[in-house]
């Protein structure tokens, strides 16, 4: 079982240019829209040197908050990547996180949002809230990038994910609107 160092380093600021270049390169390599990866990074909320303890005893590591339970699988594909690399090397965290997202999307037969939800959790209620928050942030990013108005019109139905109603989110559900 993974245990973070007792004297772990405080989160380290990394220049935006590093984040931007690493995420853009990794997204291009794996054929994923970079805005999805930027939004995933934002949604995960990690920083260089962070370890977030989960209720099940695992830890989310580094900028992309890669779960410690995934370390054995990651090691098979990236033999030189350790938890230290994921925690303290922002670019490595972005590359491995983008690869992990790519795998999740492939596992879901190309369903991007199922893959994004899988990146975070297998628990239906957790997934519902996560994907809702993700979509709000993704919508905002796309609007800022393109200078567009609202991409989604909001209704008063609670968001659902695989039949489960999301808890602790606004009573709104995105419905695509063609403009």
N, C-alpha and C positions, 0 to 999 in steps of 0.2 A: 504494500500500500504506500502511496506517495505521501510524504510529509514535507511541507515547505520548511526552509531553513528557519531556525529560531531567530536568527539575526538578519532576516531578509532586508534587502535594500529598499528604501522608500521609493515610491514611483518616481521615475526619471523622466523629465520633459524631453521630448524628441521634436526636432523641427518639423513643421507641417510639410516641408518639401520632401522629407524622408518618407513620411506616411503616404503622401500623394504618389511619389514615384514607385514605391514598393507595391502599393495596392494596385496601381494602374498596370504595372508590369505583370503581376500575378494574375490579375483578372484577364488581361489579354492572353496570357499563356494558356489559361484554362478555358477560355472562350466564354467568360461570364461578364455580364454588364458590370463595369467598375462601380457604378452607382449602387448596385446591390451590395457589393463588398464594403464600400464606404458606409452604407447604412447599417450593415451587420456589425461593423466595428463600432459605430456610434451606439447601436442598440445594446451591444455586449458591455460597453462602458469600461473596458480594460485599459491599462496603461503598462508601460514597461516597468517590470518589478512588482506587479500586483499578483496576489494570490487571494482568491475569493472562496471561502469555505461554503460548501453546499450542505443541505440538511442530511444528505445521505453519506457524508463523510469524505466525499471527493472534493477536489479543488479545481477551480477555473484559473488558468494560468496565463499571465501576460496580456498584451493588447487585444488579442482575439479571444481571450478567455477560453482557451482550449481545455477541455475537461481532462483531469489526470487519469481517468479510467480509460482514455483513448491512447495513452502513451505506448502501450505494447503494440497496438496496430500502427501507430505512427512510426515506431522504431523499425518495423518491417519494411517500410517504404523509404524512410529517411534515417538510415543507421546512425548518422552522426548527430541527429537532433535529440537533445535531452530536454528535461524540464527546464534546466538552466537556460538553454538556448531559447526556448519558447518564452521564458519569463523576461530575459534581458536583451534579446536581439529582436527589435521591432520588425525588421524586414523578414526574418525567418518566421516569426509569428504570423505575419500577413500571408506569406507564401503557404505555410502549412495550413492555416485557417482557410485560405481560398481553396486549396486542394481538398480539404475536408468538406467544405461546402459543395464543391464539384462532385465529390463522391456521393453526398447525400442527394443531390439533384439527380444523378445517374440512377441511384437506388430507387428513386421515386419516378423513374421513367420520364425524366425531363420536367416534372412538375416543380418549378422553381420555388414556389411558396411552401410546398410540402417539404422540400429540401431545407429551406431556411428554418422552418419549424423543427425539423429533425436535428438541425445543428444545435438547437438549444435544449430540447427535451422530447421525451417520448410520452410524457404525461399530458393527456388531452386538455385539461383545464389550463395548464401552464402554457401549452402550445397556443391555445386560443388567444390568451392575453398577449403573448409574445408576438404573434404574427399581426395582431391588431396594432400594437405599438410600432412594430416594424413598418407596417403600411403607412401609418401617419407620418413617420420620419422619412420614408422613401418618397412619398407624395411631396413633402416639403422640399426635399433635395432636388427632385425633378423640376418643381416649380422654380426654384432658385436658379438652376442650371439653364433652363429654357426661357425664363422670364414669362412663364405661362400663368394663367389664372388657375382656379380650382380644376384639378384633374378628376376629382370624384365629387359626386353630390351625395350628401349624407341624408339618411332616412332615420326614422325613430325605432328601427328594429335592433335588438341586441345582437352583437356580432356572434356568429356561430362558427365553429370549427369542427368538422367531422361530427356534426350533430350536437356538440356541447356548447352551451352558452358561456361566453367568456365572462369572468367575474372581475370586478374592480376596474372596468373600463367604461368610458362614456357610452350611453345607450345610443350608439350610432353605428351604422354599417356602411362601408363604402360600396357604391354602385357605380360601375364605369359609365362615363358620359362621353359621348363623341361630340367634339366641338369643331 
